[in-house]
Amino acid sequence: MATEEGIVIKVDATTAWVTTTKTSACKGCAAKSSCTTLGGGKEMEVEAINDAGAQVGQKVVLYFQTSPLLKATFMLYVLPILFLLLGAFIGDQTAPHFNIDPSTCSLIVGLIFFGISIKVVKSKGNKLAKKDAYRPKVIRILKDSVSVKV
């Protein structure tokens, strides 16, 4: 379970937008597509499911499930490497049938498979980002009144 604290800056029926400080855990987060860095600094805006019913100005705790985070991290980092290796192996094995240099064929087919994996990861990532399991949730309100700069 990963948690972060932040301040609610906007709410609607089921969603709260929370400003929080960017940490190293953000790099591998599956929900990073729902976050927006503010001004290129360390502050960022996170779109979260508002389970706690937080209101604007309240300090809250955000919760991120770690199991989906690990699945997304595997898909983002390991899957492209596996595709690259598979493509290189296939290229090496099929090169003699086409009378091509095995190294060149291995490189070309490996890069093609790598490109395919990037498309797969992007497509799958967009689908996963819409699922609640891959989105952060507001689980607790820490303080009722905090001044918010708008």
N, CA, C and O atoms as a GROMACS GRO file, in nm:
protein
  600
    1MET      N    1   0.084  -0.118   0.000
    1MET     CA    2   0.000   0.000   0.000
    1MET      C    3   0.089   0.123   0.000
    1MET      O    4   0.174   0.139   0.087
    2ALA      N    5   0.069   0.211  -0.097
    2ALA     CA    6   0.142   0.336  -0.105
    2ALA      C    7   0.046   0.450  -0.073
    2ALA      O    8  -0.065   0.454  -0.125
    3THR      N    9   0.090   0.543   0.011
    3THR     CA   10   0.005   0.657   0.044
    3THR      C   11   0.082   0.787   0.028
    3THR      O   12   0.205   0.791   0.040
    4GLU      N   13   0.010   0.892   0.001
    4GLU     CA   14   0.064   1.027  -0.012
    4GLU      C   15  -0.036   1.122   0.052
    4GLU      O   16  -0.155   1.092   0.060
    5GLU      N   17   0.012   1.237   0.096
    5GLU     CA   18  -0.076   1.341   0.149
    5GLU      C   19  -0.083   1.457   0.053
    5GLU      O   20   0.013   1.485  -0.019
    6GLY      N   21  -0.196   1.525   0.052
    6GLY     CA   22  -0.212   1.640  -0.034
    6GLY      C   23  -0.331   1.724   0.007
    6GLY      O   24  -0.401   1.691   0.104
    7ILE      N   25  -0.354   1.832  -0.067
    7ILE     CA   26  -0.464   1.923  -0.037
    7ILE      C   27  -0.559   1.925  -0.156
    7ILE      O   28  -0.517   1.939  -0.271
    8VAL      N   29  -0.688   1.910  -0.127
    8VAL     CA   30  -0.791   1.908  -0.231
    8VAL      C   31  -0.808   2.049  -0.287
    8VAL      O   32  -0.827   2.145  -0.212
    9ILE      N   33  -0.801   2.060  -0.420
    9ILE     CA   34  -0.817   2.192  -0.484
    9ILE      C   35  -0.945   2.202  -0.566
    9ILE      O   36  -0.988   2.312  -0.601
   10LYS      N   37  -1.007   2.086  -0.597
   10LYS     CA   38  -1.128   2.086  -0.678
   10LYS      C   39  -1.198   1.952  -0.658
   10LYS      O   40  -1.132   1.850  -0.639
   11VAL      N   41  -1.331   1.952  -0.660
   11VAL     CA   42  -1.408   1.828  -0.648
   11VAL      C   43  -1.525   1.829  -0.745
   11VAL      O   44  -1.574   1.935  -0.785
   12ASP      N   45  -1.570   1.709  -0.782
   12ASP     CA   46  -1.698   1.692  -0.850
   12ASP      C   47  -1.768   1.575  -0.782
   12ASP      O   48  -1.732   1.540  -0.670
   13ALA      N   49  -1.865   1.515  -0.845
   13ALA     CA   50  -1.947   1.412  -0.781
   13ALA      C   51  -1.865   1.296  -0.723
   13ALA      O   52  -1.890   1.254  -0.610
   14THR      N   53  -1.769   1.243  -0.798
   14THR     CA   54  -1.695   1.125  -0.753
   14THR      C   55  -1.544   1.143  -0.754
   14THR      O   56  -1.471   1.051  -0.717
   15THR      N   57  -1.495   1.260  -0.797
   15THR     CA   58  -1.353   1.280  -0.817
   15THR      C   59  -1.305   1.402  -0.739
   15THR      O   60  -1.376   1.502  -0.727
   16ALA      N   61  -1.181   1.391  -0.688
   16ALA     CA   62  -1.117   1.505  -0.623
   16ALA      C   63  -0.981   1.527  -0.689
   16ALA      O   64  -0.910   1.432  -0.719
   17TRP      N   65  -0.948   1.653  -0.712
   17TRP     CA   66  -0.816   1.688  -0.764
   17TRP      C   67  -0.735   1.736  -0.647
   17TRP      O   68  -0.774   1.830  -0.577
   18VAL      N   69  -0.620   1.671  -0.625
   18VAL     CA   70  -0.539   1.695  -0.507
   18VAL      C   71  -0.400   1.740  -0.550
   18VAL      O   72  -0.339   1.680  -0.639
   19THR      N   73  -0.348   1.846  -0.485
   19THR     CA   74  -0.208   1.884  -0.510
   19THR      C   75  -0.122   1.811  -0.408
   19THR      O   76  -0.154   1.806  -0.289
   20THR      N   77  -0.016   1.755  -0.456
   20THR     CA   78   0.076   1.680  -0.372
   20THR      C   79   0.217   1.700  -0.422
   20THR      O   80   0.238   1.759  -0.528
   21THR      N   81   0.314   1.652  -0.348
   21THR     CA   82   0.454   1.665  -0.387
   21THR      C   83   0.497   1.540  -0.460
   21THR      O   84   0.472   1.428  -0.414
   22LYS      N   85   0.564   1.557  -0.574
   22LYS     CA   86   0.611   1.446  -0.655
   22LYS      C   87   0.724   1.373  -0.581
   22LYS      O   88   0.816   1.436  -0.530
   23THR      N   89   0.715   1.239  -0.576
   23THR     CA   90   0.818   1.158  -0.510
   23THR      C   91   0.878   1.060  -0.610
   23THR      O   92   0.833   1.052  -0.725
   24SER      N   93   0.978   0.985  -0.566
   24SER     CA   94   1.042   0.887  -0.655
   24SER      C   95   0.947   0.773  -0.690
   24SER      O   96   0.966   0.706  -0.792
   25ALA      N   97   0.845   0.750  -0.608
   25ALA     CA   98   0.747   0.644  -0.637
   25ALA      C   99   0.664   0.676  -0.760
   25ALA      O  100   0.601   0.587  -0.818
   26CYS      N  101   0.663   0.803  -0.801
   26CYS     CA  102   0.582   0.846  -0.916
   26CYS      C  103   0.631   0.787  -1.048
   26CYS      O  104   0.552   0.768  -1.140
   27LYS      N  105   0.761   0.758  -1.057
   27LYS     CA  106   0.818   0.713  -1.184
   27LYS      C  107   0.754   0.584  -1.235
   27LYS      O  108   0.731   0.570  -1.355
   28GLY      N  109   0.726   0.490  -1.147
   28GLY     CA  110   0.672   0.362  -1.189
   28GLY      C  111   0.524   0.347  -1.166
   28GLY      O  112   0.470   0.237  -1.177
   29CYS      N  113   0.458   0.456  -1.134
   29CYS     CA  114   0.316   0.449  -1.099
   29CYS      C  115   0.228   0.430  -1.222
   29CYS      O  116   0.246   0.494  -1.325
   30ALA      N  117   0.132   0.339  -1.208
   30ALA     CA  118   0.040   0.314  -1.318
   30ALA      C  119  -0.057   0.429  -1.338
   30ALA      O  120  -0.111   0.447  -1.447
   31ALA      N  121  -0.079   0.505  -1.235
   31ALA     CA  122  -0.175   0.615  -1.244
   31ALA      C  123  -0.110   0.747  -1.281
   31ALA      O  124  -0.175   0.851  -1.273
   32LYS      N  125   0.014   0.744  -1.322
   32LYS     CA  126   0.081   0.871  -1.350
   32LYS      C  127   0.016   0.947  -1.466
   32LYS      O  128   0.036   1.067  -1.479
   33SER      N  129  -0.060   0.877  -1.549
   33SER     CA  130  -0.128   0.947  -1.658
   33SER      C  131  -0.241   1.036  -1.606
   33SER      O  132  -0.285   1.127  -1.676
   34SER      N  133  -0.289   1.010  -1.484
   34SER     CA  134  -0.395   1.094  -1.428
   34SER      C  135  -0.338   1.207  -1.342
   34SER      O  136  -0.413   1.281  -1.279
   35CYS      N  137  -0.205   1.221  -1.339
   35CYS     CA  138  -0.140   1.327  -1.264
   35CYS      C  139  -0.085   1.432  -1.360
   35CYS      O  140  -0.047   1.401  -1.473
   36THR      N  141  -0.081   1.554  -1.313
   36THR     CA  142  -0.029   1.663  -1.395
   36THR      C  143   0.071   1.741  -1.312
   36THR      O  144   0.038   1.788  -1.203
   37THR      N  145   0.193   1.756  -1.362
   37THR     CA  146   0.293   1.835  -1.293
   37THR      C  147   0.259   1.982  -1.310
   37THR      O  148   0.228   2.027  -1.420
   38LEU      N  149   0.264   2.055  -1.202
   38LEU     CA  150   0.230   2.197  -1.204
   38LEU      C  151   0.356   2.280  -1.218
   38LEU      O  152   0.438   2.282  -1.126
   39GLY      N  153   0.372   2.348  -1.329
   39GLY     CA  154   0.485   2.437  -1.348
   39GLY      C  155   0.619   2.368  -1.359
   39GLY      O  156   0.722   2.435  -1.344
   40GLY      N  157   0.625   2.240  -1.385
   40GLY     CA  158   0.750   2.168  -1.402
   40GLY      C  159   0.826   2.144  -1.273
   40GLY      O  160   0.938   2.095  -1.276
   41GLY      N  161   0.767   2.178  -1.159
   41GLY     CA  162   0.834   2.161  -1.030
   41GLY      C  163   0.800   2.030  -0.965
   41GLY      O  164   0.768   1.932  -1.032
   42LYS      N  165   0.809   2.029  -0.832
   42LYS     CA  166   0.780   1.906  -0.758
   42LYS      C  167   0.633   1.892  -0.722
   42LYS      O  168   0.588   1.783  -0.688
   43GLU      N  169   0.557   2.001  -0.730
   43GLU     CA  170   0.414   1.991  -0.702
   43GLU      C  171   0.342   1.936  -0.823
   43GLU      O  172   0.377   1.966  -0.937
   44MET      N  173   0.240   1.855  -0.796
   44MET     CA  174   0.161   1.801  -0.906
   44MET      C  175   0.017   1.788  -0.864
   44MET      O  176  -0.015   1.786  -0.745
   45GLU      N  177  -0.069   1.777  -0.962
   45GLU     CA  178  -0.212   1.762  -0.940
   45GLU      C  179  -0.250   1.619  -0.973
   45GLU      O  180  -0.220   1.569  -1.081
   46VAL      N  181  -0.318   1.554  -0.879
   46VAL     CA  182  -0.358   1.414  -0.894
   46VAL      C  183  -0.509   1.407  -0.898
   46VAL      O  184  -0.577   1.463  -0.812
   47GLU      N  185  -0.562   1.338  -0.998
   47GLU     CA  186  -0.705   1.314  -1.007
   47GLU      C  187  -0.732   1.182  -0.936
   47GLU      O  188  -0.682   1.077  -0.977
   48ALA      N  189  -0.812   1.187  -0.829
   48ALA     CA  190  -0.834   1.067  -0.746
   48ALA      C  191  -0.982   1.042  -0.724
   48ALA      O  192  -1.064   1.135  -0.729
   49ILE      N  193  -1.016   0.917  -0.699
   49ILE     CA  194  -1.152   0.879  -0.664
   49ILE      C  195  -1.177   0.930  -0.522
   49ILE      O  196  -1.098   0.903  -0.432
   50ASN      N  197  -1.285   1.002  -0.503
   50ASN     CA  198  -1.312   1.068  -0.374
   50ASN      C  199  -1.399   0.981  -0.285
   50ASN      O  200  -1.515   1.013  -0.261
   51ASP      N  201  -1.344   0.870  -0.235
   51ASP     CA  202  -1.418   0.778  -0.148
   51ASP      C  203  -1.449   0.840  -0.012
   51ASP      O  204  -1.548   0.803   0.052
   52ALA      N  205  -1.365   0.934   0.035
   52ALA     CA  206  -1.383   0.992   0.168
   52ALA      C  207  -1.477   1.111   0.168
   52ALA      O  208  -1.513   1.161   0.275
   53GLY      N  209  -1.518   1.158   0.052
   53GLY     CA  210  -1.607   1.274   0.044
   53GLY      C  211  -1.537   1.404   0.082
   53GLY      O  212  -1.598   1.492   0.144
   54ALA      N  213  -1.413   1.417   0.046
   54ALA     CA  214  -1.335   1.536   0.079
   54ALA      C  215  -1.388   1.658   0.005
   54ALA      O  216  -1.446   1.647  -0.103
   55GLN      N  217  -1.366   1.775   0.065
   55GLN     CA  218  -1.407   1.902   0.007
   55GLN      C  219  -1.284   1.988  -0.019
   55GLN      O  220  -1.176   1.961   0.034
   56VAL      N  221  -1.300   2.092  -0.098
   56VAL     CA  222  -1.191   2.183  -0.132
   56VAL      C  223  -1.129   2.240  -0.005
   56VAL      O  224  -1.200   2.285   0.085
   57GLY      N  225  -0.996   2.239   0.000
   57GLY     CA  226  -0.922   2.295   0.113
   57GLY      C  227  -0.883   2.194   0.219
   57GLY      O  228  -0.805   2.227   0.309
   58GLN      N  229  -0.936   2.074   0.212
   58GLN     CA  230  -0.905   1.974   0.314
   58GLN      C  231  -0.776   1.900   0.281
   58GLN      O  232  -0.746   1.873   0.164
   59LYS      N  233  -0.700   1.868   0.386
   59LYS     CA  234  -0.578   1.788   0.371
   59LYS      C  235  -0.621   1.642   0.378
   59LYS      O  236  -0.692   1.601   0.470
   60VAL      N  237  -0.577   1.562   0.278
   60VAL     CA  238  -0.624   1.424   0.266
   60VAL      C  239  -0.509   1.327   0.246
   60VAL      O  240  -0.396   1.366   0.217
   61VAL      N  241  -0.540   1.200   0.264
   61VAL     CA  242  -0.446   1.091   0.236
   61VAL      C  243  -0.492   1.021   0.110
   61VAL      O  244  -0.608   0.980   0.100
   62LEU      N  245  -0.400   1.006   0.012
   62LEU     CA  246  -0.426   0.932  -0.111
   62LEU      C  247  -0.371   0.792  -0.097
   62LEU      O  248  -0.265   0.773  -0.038
   63TYR      N  249  -0.442   0.695  -0.150
   63TYR     CA  250  -0.403   0.554  -0.143
   63TYR      C  251  -0.385   0.500  -0.284
   63TYR      O  252  -0.468   0.522  -0.371
   64PHE      N  253  -0.274   0.428  -0.305
   64PHE     CA  254  -0.248   0.362  -0.432
   64PHE      C  255  -0.228   0.214  -0.404
   64PHE      O  256  -0.146   0.177  -0.320
   65GLN      N  257  -0.301   0.128  -0.473
   65GLN     CA  258  -0.283  -0.016  -0.456
   65GLN      C  259  -0.150  -0.056  -0.518
   65GLN      O  260  -0.116  -0.012  -0.628
   66THR      N  261  -0.073  -0.140  -0.448
   66THR     CA  262   0.059  -0.178  -0.498
   66THR      C  263   0.055  -0.293  -0.598
   66THR      O  264   0.143  -0.301  -0.684
   67SER      N  265  -0.042  -0.381  -0.590
   67SER     CA  266  -0.048  -0.494  -0.684
   67SER      C  267  -0.065  -0.446  -0.828
   67SER      O  268   0.012  -0.488  -0.915
   68PRO      N  269  -0.163  -0.360  -0.857
   68PRO     CA  270  -0.173  -0.308  -0.994
   68PRO      C  271  -0.050  -0.226  -1.033
   68PRO      O  272  -0.011  -0.224  -1.150
   69LEU      N  273   0.011  -0.160  -0.935
   69LEU     CA  274   0.131  -0.082  -0.962
   69LEU      C  275   0.244  -0.173  -1.009
   69LEU      O  276   0.318  -0.138  -1.101
   70LEU      N  277   0.259  -0.289  -0.946
   70LEU     CA  278   0.363  -0.385  -0.987
   70LEU      C  279   0.334  -0.443  -1.126
   70LEU      O  280   0.426  -0.462  -1.205
   71LYS      N  281   0.207  -0.470  -1.154
   71LYS     CA  282   0.171  -0.521  -1.287
   71LYS      C  283   0.203  -0.418  -1.395
   71LYS      O  284   0.257  -0.453  -1.500
   72ALA      N  285   0.171  -0.294  -1.368
   72ALA     CA  286   0.197  -0.188  -1.465
   72ALA      C  287   0.348  -0.166  -1.482
   72ALA      O  288   0.394  -0.141  -1.594
   73THR      N  289   0.423  -0.176  -1.374
   73THR     CA  290   0.568  -0.160  -1.381
   73THR      C  291   0.629  -0.272  -1.466
   73THR      O  292   0.718  -0.246  -1.547
   74PHE      N  293   0.582  -0.395  -1.447
   74PHE     CA  294   0.630  -0.507  -1.529
   74PHE      C  295   0.600  -0.480  -1.675
   74PHE      O  296   0.686  -0.496  -1.762
   75MET      N  297   0.476  -0.438  -1.702
   75MET     CA  298   0.437  -0.414  -1.841
   75MET      C  299   0.520  -0.301  -1.903
   75MET      O  300   0.557  -0.308  -2.020
   76LEU      N  301   0.549  -0.200  -1.826
   76LEU     CA  302   0.621  -0.084  -1.877
   76LEU      C  303   0.769  -0.111  -1.901
   76LEU      O  304   0.825  -0.063  -2.000
   77TYR      N  305   0.833  -0.187  -1.814
   77TYR     CA  306   0.977  -0.206  -1.822
   77TYR      C  307   1.022  -0.341  -1.877
   77TYR      O  308   1.117  -0.346  -1.955
   78VAL      N  309   0.956  -0.449  -1.839
   78VAL     CA  310   1.002  -0.583  -1.874
   78VAL      C  311   0.947  -0.630  -2.008
   78VAL      O  312   1.020  -0.691  -2.087
   79LEU      N  313   0.821  -0.604  -2.035
   79LEU     CA  314   0.758  -0.652  -2.158
   79LEU      C  315   0.831  -0.605  -2.285
   79LEU      O  316   0.853  -0.687  -2.374
   80PRO      N  317   0.869  -0.477  -2.298
   80PRO     CA  318   0.943  -0.437  -2.418
   80PRO      C  319   1.076  -0.509  -2.435
   80PRO      O  320   1.117  -0.540  -2.547
   81ILE      N  321   1.144  -0.536  -2.325
   81ILE     CA  322   1.271  -0.608  -2.333
   81ILE      C  323   1.248  -0.751  -2.380
   81ILE      O  324   1.325  -0.803  -2.462
   82LEU      N  325   1.143  -0.815  -2.329
   82LEU     CA  326   1.111  -0.951  -2.372
   82LEU      C  327   1.076  -0.954  -2.522
   82LEU      O  328   1.119  -1.045  -2.593
   83PHE      N  329   0.999  -0.857  -2.567
   83PHE     CA  330   0.965  -0.849  -2.710
   83PHE      C  331   1.091  -0.828  -2.794
   83PHE      O  332   1.106  -0.891  -2.899
   84LEU      N  333   1.181  -0.741  -2.749
   84LEU     CA  334   1.306  -0.715  -2.821
   84LEU      C  335   1.389  -0.843  -2.833
   84LEU      O  336   1.439  -0.875  -2.940
   85LEU      N  337   1.402  -0.916  -2.722
   85LEU     CA  338   1.479  -1.041  -2.725
   85LEU      C  339   1.412  -1.147  -2.813
   85LEU      O  340   1.480  -1.217  -2.888
   86LEU      N  341   1.280  -1.157  -2.805
   86LEU     CA  342   1.208  -1.253  -2.889
   86LEU      C  343   1.227  -1.219  -3.036
   86LEU      O  344   1.253  -1.308  -3.118
   87GLY      N  345   1.214  -1.091  -3.070
   87GLY     CA  346   1.234  -1.049  -3.208
   87GLY      C  347   1.375  -1.075  -3.257
   87GLY      O  348   1.395  -1.117  -3.371
   88ALA      N  349   1.474  -1.049  -3.172
   88ALA     CA  350   1.614  -1.075  -3.209
   88ALA      C  351   1.637  -1.224  -3.233
   88ALA      O  352   1.707  -1.262  -3.326
   89PHE      N  353   1.577  -1.308  -3.148
   89PHE     CA  354   1.591  -1.453  -3.165
   89PHE      C  355   1.525  -1.499  -3.295
   89PHE      O  356   1.584  -1.576  -3.370
   90ILE      N  357   1.405  -1.452  -3.321
   90ILE     CA  358   1.334  -1.490  -3.444
   90ILE      C  359   1.412  -1.443  -3.567
   90ILE      O  360   1.426  -1.517  -3.665
   91GLY      N  361   1.464  -1.320  -3.561
   91GLY     CA  362   1.544  -1.267  -3.672
   91GLY      C  363   1.669  -1.350  -3.697
   91GLY      O  364   1.705  -1.376  -3.812
   92ASP      N  365   1.734  -1.391  -3.590
   92ASP     CA  366   1.854  -1.474  -3.603
   92ASP      C  367   1.823  -1.610  -3.663
   92ASP      O  368   1.900  -1.662  -3.744
   93GLN      N  369   1.709  -1.668  -3.625
   93GLN     CA  370   1.672  -1.801  -3.672
   93GLN      C  371   1.620  -1.800  -3.816
   93GLN      O  372   1.637  -1.898  -3.889
   94THR      N  373   1.556  -1.691  -3.858
   94THR     CA  374   1.499  -1.687  -3.992
   94THR      C  375   1.593  -1.628  -4.098
   94THR      O  376   1.566  -1.641  -4.217
   95ALA      N  377   1.700  -1.565  -4.057
   95ALA     CA  378   1.793  -1.501  -4.151
   95ALA      C  379   1.848  -1.598  -4.257
   95ALA      O  380   1.853  -1.560  -4.374
   96PRO      N  381   1.888  -1.720  -4.221
   96PRO     CA  382   1.940  -1.811  -4.324
   96PRO      C  383   1.837  -1.847  -4.432
   96PRO      O  384   1.875  -1.874  -4.546
   97HIS      N  385   1.711  -1.849  -4.398
   97HIS     CA  386   1.606  -1.882  -4.495
   97HIS      C  387   1.590  -1.773  -4.601
   97HIS      O  388   1.545  -1.801  -4.712
   98PHE      N  389   1.627  -1.651  -4.567
   98PHE     CA  390   1.616  -1.538  -4.660
   98PHE      C  391   1.752  -1.494  -4.713
   98PHE      O  392   1.763  -1.394  -4.784
   99ASN      N  393   1.855  -1.570  -4.677
   99ASN     CA  394   1.992  -1.541  -4.721
   99ASN      C  395   2.036  -1.399  -4.680
   99ASN      O  396   2.092  -1.324  -4.760
  100ILE      N  397   2.010  -1.365  -4.552
  100ILE     CA  398   2.044  -1.235  -4.495
  100ILE      C  399   2.141  -1.257  -4.380
  100ILE      O  400   2.141  -1.363  -4.316
  101ASP      N  401   2.224  -1.157  -4.353
  101ASP     CA  402   2.316  -1.163  -4.239
  101ASP      C  403   2.236  -1.178  -4.110
  101ASP      O  404   2.147  -1.097  -4.085
  102PRO      N  405   2.264  -1.279  -4.027
  102PRO     CA  406   2.187  -1.302  -3.903
  102PRO      C  407   2.187  -1.182  -3.808
  102PRO      O  408   2.085  -1.154  -3.745
  103SER      N  409   2.299  -1.111  -3.797
  103SER     CA  410   2.305  -0.995  -3.707
  103SER      C  411   2.214  -0.883  -3.754
  103SER      O  412   2.143  -0.822  -3.674
  104THR      N  413   2.215  -0.856  -3.882
  104THR     CA  414   2.131  -0.751  -3.938
  104THR      C  415   1.983  -0.787  -3.925
  104THR      O  416   1.901  -0.704  -3.884
  105CYS      N  417   1.950  -0.909  -3.960
  105CYS     CA  418   1.811  -0.955  -3.950
  105CYS      C  419   1.765  -0.954  -3.804
  105CYS      O  420   1.651  -0.916  -3.774
  106SER      N  421   1.852  -0.995  -3.715
  106SER     CA  422   1.821  -0.997  -3.572
  106SER      C  423   1.793  -0.855  -3.522
  106SER      O  424   1.698  -0.833  -3.446
  107LEU      N  425   1.874  -0.760  -3.565
  107LEU     CA  426   1.854  -0.620  -3.525
  107LEU      C  427   1.722  -0.566  -3.578
  107LEU      O  428   1.645  -0.506  -3.503
  108ILE      N  429   1.695  -0.588  -3.705
  108ILE     CA  430   1.573  -0.534  -3.766
  108ILE      C  431   1.447  -0.594  -3.704
  108ILE      O  432   1.356  -0.521  -3.666
  109VAL      N  433   1.443  -0.726  -3.694
  109VAL     CA  434   1.323  -0.791  -3.638
  109VAL      C  435   1.309  -0.757  -3.489
  109VAL      O  436   1.197  -0.739  -3.440
  110GLY      N  437   1.420  -0.749  -3.417
  110GLY     CA  438   1.416  -0.710  -3.276
  110GLY      C  439   1.357  -0.572  -3.257
  110GLY      O  440   1.274  -0.551  -3.168
  111LEU      N  441   1.399  -0.475  -3.340
  111LEU     CA  442   1.346  -0.340  -3.330
  111LEU      C  443   1.198  -0.333  -3.370
  111LEU      O  444   1.122  -0.255  -3.313
  112ILE      N  445   1.159  -0.415  -3.467
  112ILE     CA  446   1.018  -0.421  -3.506
  112ILE      C  447   0.934  -0.473  -3.388
  112ILE      O  448   0.829  -0.416  -3.355
  113PHE      N  449   0.980  -0.580  -3.325
  113PHE     CA  450   0.908  -0.635  -3.210
  113PHE      C  451   0.905  -0.535  -3.094
  113PHE      O  452   0.804  -0.524  -3.025
  114PHE      N  453   1.015  -0.462  -3.073
  114PHE     CA  454   1.020  -0.361  -2.968
  114PHE      C  455   0.916  -0.252  -2.996
  114PHE      O  456   0.846  -0.209  -2.904
  115GLY      N  457   0.906  -0.208  -3.120
  115GLY     CA  458   0.806  -0.107  -3.157
  115GLY      C  459   0.665  -0.157  -3.134
  115GLY      O  460   0.579  -0.083  -3.087
  116ILE      N  461   0.642  -0.283  -3.168
  116ILE     CA  462   0.510  -0.344  -3.145
  116ILE      C  463   0.479  -0.345  -2.996
  116ILE      O  464   0.366  -0.317  -2.955
  117SER      N  465   0.579  -0.377  -2.913
  117SER     CA  466   0.558  -0.382  -2.768
  117SER      C  467   0.524  -0.244  -2.713
  117SER      O  468   0.442  -0.233  -2.621
  118ILE      N  469   0.584  -0.139  -2.768
  118ILE     CA  470   0.553  -0.004  -2.723
  118ILE      C  471   0.407   0.030  -2.753
  118ILE      O  472   0.338   0.089  -2.671
  119LYS      N  473   0.361  -0.009  -2.872
  119LYS     CA  474   0.220   0.013  -2.909
  119LYS      C  475   0.127  -0.065  -2.815
  119LYS      O  476   0.024  -0.014  -2.772
  120VAL      N  477   0.164  -0.191  -2.785
  120VAL     CA  478   0.083  -0.274  -2.695
  120VAL      C  479   0.078  -0.212  -2.556
  120VAL      O  480  -0.029  -0.202  -2.496
  121VAL      N  481   0.193  -0.171  -2.504
  121VAL     CA  482   0.199  -0.112  -2.371
  121VAL      C  483   0.117   0.017  -2.364
  121VAL      O  484   0.045   0.040  -2.267
  122LYS      N  485   0.128   0.100  -2.465
  122LYS     CA  486   0.052   0.226  -2.468
  122LYS      C  487  -0.098   0.200  -2.472
  122LYS      O  488  -0.174   0.263  -2.399
  123SER      N  489  -0.140   0.107  -2.558
  123SER     CA  490  -0.281   0.073  -2.569
  123SER      C  491  -0.334   0.014  -2.439
  123SER      O  492  -0.439   0.056  -2.389
  124LYS      N  493  -0.263  -0.082  -2.385
  124LYS     CA  494  -0.305  -0.147  -2.260
  124LYS      C  495  -0.302  -0.048  -2.144
  124LYS      O  496  -0.390  -0.050  -2.058
  125GLY      N  497  -0.201   0.040  -2.142
  125GLY     CA  498  -0.191   0.140  -2.036
  125GLY      C  499  -0.308   0.236  -2.036
  125GLY      O  500  -0.359   0.272  -1.930
  126ASN      N  501  -0.352   0.277  -2.155
  126ASN     CA  502  -0.468   0.365  -2.164
  126ASN      C  503  -0.594   0.297  -2.113
  126ASN      O  504  -0.678   0.362  -2.050
  127LYS      N  505  -0.609   0.167  -2.140
  127LYS     CA  506  -0.726   0.092  -2.091
  127LYS      C  507  -0.719   0.076  -1.939
  127LYS      O  508  -0.820   0.090  -1.870
  128LEU      N  509  -0.599   0.045  -1.886
  128LEU     CA  510  -0.584   0.025  -1.743
  128LEU      C  511  -0.605   0.154  -1.664
  128LEU      O  512  -0.656   0.151  -1.552
  129ALA      N  513  -0.566   0.267  -1.722
  129ALA     CA  514  -0.579   0.395  -1.653
  129ALA      C  515  -0.725   0.430  -1.625
  129ALA      O  516  -0.754   0.510  -1.536
  130LYS      N  517  -0.817   0.371  -1.700
  130LYS     CA  518  -0.959   0.397  -1.680
  130LYS      C  519  -1.020   0.309  -1.570
  130LYS      O  520  -1.129   0.338  -1.522
  131LYS      N  521  -0.949   0.204  -1.529
  131LYS     CA  522  -1.000   0.114  -1.426
  131LYS      C  523  -0.972   0.173  -1.288
  131LYS      O  524  -0.866   0.232  -1.264
  132ASP      N  525  -1.068   0.157  -1.197
  132ASP     CA  526  -1.054   0.211  -1.062
  132ASP      C  527  -0.934   0.153  -0.986
  132ASP      O  528  -0.875   0.223  -0.904
  133ALA      N  529  -0.897   0.029  -1.013
  133ALA     CA  530  -0.784  -0.033  -0.942
  133ALA      C  531  -0.653   0.037  -0.972
  133ALA      O  532  -0.559   0.029  -0.893
  134TYR      N  533  -0.645   0.105  -1.084
  134TYR     CA  534  -0.522   0.173  -1.124
  134TYR      C  535  -0.526   0.324  -1.097
  134TYR      O  536  -0.437   0.397  -1.139
  135ARG      N  537  -0.628   0.370  -1.027
  135ARG     CA  538  -0.641   0.512  -0.996
  135ARG      C  539  -0.623   0.533  -0.846
  135ARG      O  540  -0.663   0.447  -0.767
  136PRO      N  541  -0.564   0.644  -0.807
  136PRO     CA  542  -0.552   0.674  -0.664
  136PRO      C  543  -0.689   0.704  -0.603
  136PRO      O  544  -0.782   0.743  -0.673
  137LYS      N  545  -0.698   0.685  -0.471
  137LYS     CA  546  -0.823   0.708  -0.400
  137LYS      C  547  -0.797   0.796  -0.278
  137LYS      O  548  -0.695   0.783  -0.212
  138VAL      N  549  -0.890   0.887  -0.250
  138VAL     CA  550  -0.886   0.965  -0.126
  138VAL      C  551  -0.949   0.876  -0.020
  138VAL      O  552  -1.067   0.843  -0.029
  139ILE      N  553  -0.870   0.837   0.081
  139ILE     CA  554  -0.923   0.744   0.181
  139ILE      C  555  -0.947   0.807   0.318
  139ILE      O  556  -1.022   0.753   0.399
  140ARG      N  557  -0.882   0.923   0.344
  140ARG     CA  558  -0.898   0.982   0.476
  140ARG      C  559  -0.878   1.134   0.468
  140ARG      O  560  -0.796   1.184   0.391
  141ILE      N  561  -0.955   1.205   0.548
  141ILE     CA  562  -0.940   1.350   0.559
  141ILE      C  563  -0.861   1.379   0.686
  141ILE      O  564  -0.898   1.333   0.794
  142LEU      N  565  -0.751   1.454   0.672
  142LEU     CA  566  -0.666   1.483   0.788
  142LEU      C  567  -0.707   1.610   0.861
  142LEU      O  568  -0.710   1.612   0.984
  143LYS      N  569  -0.738   1.714   0.788
  143LYS     CA  570  -0.777   1.842   0.848
  143LYS      C  571  -0.895   1.898   0.770
  143LYS      O  572  -0.906   1.878   0.650
  144ASP      N  573  -0.983   1.970   0.840
  144ASP     CA  574  -1.101   2.026   0.774
  144ASP      C  575  -1.073   2.157   0.701
  144ASP      O  576  -1.132   2.182   0.596
  145SER      N  577  -0.987   2.241   0.753
  145SER     CA  578  -0.967   2.370   0.686
  145SER      C  579  -0.820   2.402   0.668
  145SER      O  580  -0.744   2.413   0.764
  146VAL      N  581  -0.782   2.415   0.544
  146VAL     CA  582  -0.648   2.453   0.506
  146VAL      C  583  -0.664   2.560   0.398
  146VAL      O  584  -0.745   2.543   0.307
  147SER      N  585  -0.588   2.668   0.408
  147SER     CA  586  -0.601   2.771   0.304
  147SER      C  587  -0.540   2.721   0.174
  147SER      O  588  -0.432   2.663   0.173
  148VAL      N  589  -0.612   2.745   0.066
  148VAL     CA  590  -0.569   2.699  -0.066
  148VAL      C  591  -0.543   2.820  -0.153
  148VAL      O  592  -0.627   2.910  -0.162
  149LYS      N  593  -0.429   2.822  -0.217
  149LYS     CA  594  -0.397   2.929  -0.314
  149LYS      C  595  -0.457   2.891  -0.447
  149LYS      O  596  -0.428   2.783  -0.500
  150VAL      N  597  -0.540   2.976  -0.501
  150VAL     CA  598  -0.601   2.947  -0.631
  150VAL      C  599  -0.554   3.044  -0.734
  150VAL      O  600  -0.594   3.035  -0.850
   0.00000   0.00000   0.00000
